[in-house]
Amino acid sequence: MSNTHPTPCPAPFNLAAYVLAAGAQTPDHPALEVLGSAPQVWSYAQVISDVRGVASGLRAAGLNAGDIVLLRLGNTADFPIAYLGAIAAGMIAVPTSSALTKSEITKITASISAKAVLQDENI
């Protein structure tokens, strides 16, 4: 067993800023790929722009740092973009399974006092 301990996160720590910082150095490199019948590739520049856009949109909708945002999204690129966007805005992103029922989501939303729900209309 090693006696080394991981370096703790700096305080304050913003996951979105940390994840996207490296991408700023290589904006044209692929950052996000969705494979399947219609593959899609986002560059770091696109992801950074989209994450900032989500953060701005949430603030424009009246949400503030520290607000809880419940994510009700499927297995698409929308999920990581929304997740990082909420975090970039200083909000608390709470991912949920797309398999949960309306009743289950309603209870969760109430119990965590979510200020907003980002939901795919097909879920």
C-alpha positions as CSV (number, residue, x, y, z in Angstrom):
1,M,0.0,0.0,0.0
2,S,1.1,3.5,-0.8
3,N,1.3,6.2,1.8
4,T,0.6,8.9,-0.8
5,H,-2.6,10.8,-0.6
6,P,-4.3,12.5,-3.5
7,T,-4.0,16.2,-3.6
8,P,-7.2,17.8,-2.4
9,C,-9.3,20.0,-4.7
10,P,-8.5,23.7,-4.4
11,A,-11.1,25.8,-2.7
12,P,-13.2,27.1,-4.3
13,F,-13.3,24.4,-7.0
14,N,-15.5,24.6,-10.1
15,L,-15.7,21.3,-12.0
16,A,-16.8,22.9,-15.2
17,A,-13.9,25.3,-15.3
18,Y,-11.5,22.5,-14.5
19,V,-12.9,20.2,-17.2
20,L,-12.9,22.8,-19.9
21,A,-9.6,24.6,-19.1
22,A,-7.5,22.1,-21.0
23,G,-9.8,22.4,-24.0
24,A,-9.0,26.1,-24.2
25,Q,-5.5,25.2,-25.2
26,T,-6.7,22.9,-28.0
27,P,-10.0,24.4,-29.2
28,D,-10.1,22.5,-32.4
29,H,-9.6,19.0,-30.9
30,P,-12.6,16.7,-30.3
31,A,-14.0,17.0,-26.9
32,L,-17.3,15.1,-27.2
33,E,-18.3,12.4,-29.5
34,V,-21.7,10.7,-29.9
35,L,-21.5,7.5,-31.8
36,G,-24.3,5.7,-33.6
37,S,-26.1,5.9,-36.8
38,A,-25.5,9.7,-37.1
39,P,-22.2,10.3,-35.3
40,Q,-21.6,13.8,-34.0
41,V,-18.3,15.4,-32.9
42,W,-18.0,18.6,-30.9
43,S,-14.7,20.4,-30.6
44,Y,-13.6,21.9,-27.3
45,A,-14.4,25.3,-28.7
46,Q,-18.0,24.2,-29.4
47,V,-18.4,22.5,-26.0
48,I,-17.0,25.6,-24.2
49,S,-19.4,27.8,-26.1
50,D,-22.4,25.6,-25.5
51,V,-21.6,25.2,-21.8
52,R,-21.3,29.0,-21.4
53,G,-24.5,29.4,-23.3
54,V,-26.4,27.1,-20.9
55,A,-24.9,28.9,-17.9
56,S,-26.0,32.3,-19.4
57,G,-29.4,30.9,-20.2
58,L,-30.0,29.6,-16.7
59,R,-28.9,33.0,-15.2
60,A,-31.2,34.8,-17.7
61,A,-34.1,32.6,-16.6
62,G,-33.6,34.0,-13.1
63,L,-31.6,31.2,-11.5
64,N,-28.7,32.1,-9.2
65,A,-25.5,30.4,-7.9
66,G,-26.4,27.8,-5.3
67,D,-29.8,27.0,-6.9
68,I,-30.5,23.4,-7.5
69,V,-31.2,22.3,-11.1
70,L,-32.6,18.8,-11.7
71,L,-31.5,17.2,-15.0
72,R,-34.0,15.0,-16.7
73,L,-32.1,14.2,-19.9
74,G,-31.4,11.1,-21.8
75,N,-28.2,9.7,-23.3
76,T,-27.4,12.6,-25.6
77,A,-24.9,15.4,-25.7
78,D,-27.4,17.6,-24.0
79,F,-26.7,15.9,-20.7
80,P,-23.0,16.8,-20.3
81,I,-23.5,20.2,-21.8
82,A,-26.4,21.0,-19.4
83,Y,-24.6,19.4,-16.4
84,L,-21.4,21.4,-17.0
85,G,-23.4,24.6,-17.8
86,A,-25.3,24.5,-14.5
87,I,-22.0,23.9,-12.6
88,A,-20.3,26.7,-14.6
89,A,-23.0,29.0,-13.4
90,G,-22.3,28.0,-9.8
91,M,-25.5,25.9,-9.5
92,I,-26.0,22.5,-8.1
93,A,-26.7,20.0,-10.9
94,V,-28.6,16.9,-9.9
95,P,-28.7,14.2,-12.6
96,T,-31.5,11.8,-12.6
97,S,-32.3,8.6,-14.5
98,S,-34.5,8.9,-17.5
99,A,-36.2,5.7,-16.3
100,L,-37.8,7.4,-13.3
101,T,-41.6,7.9,-13.4
102,K,-43.3,11.3,-13.3
103,S,-44.4,10.6,-9.7
104,E,-40.8,9.7,-8.6
105,I,-39.4,12.8,-10.3
106,T,-42.1,15.0,-8.7
107,K,-41.1,13.7,-5.2
108,I,-37.4,14.1,-5.8
109,T,-37.9,17.6,-7.2
110,A,-39.9,18.6,-4.1
111,S,-37.5,17.0,-1.7
112,I,-34.4,18.7,-2.9
113,S,-36.2,22.1,-3.5
114,A,-35.1,22.2,-7.1
115,K,-35.5,25.7,-8.6
116,A,-35.6,24.3,-12.2
117,V,-35.8,21.1,-14.1
118,L,-34.0,20.7,-17.5
119,Q,-36.0,18.0,-19.2
120,D,-35.9,16.3,-22.6
121,E,-39.5,16.6,-23.9
122,N,-39.3,12.9,-24.9
123,I,-38.7,11.7,-21.4
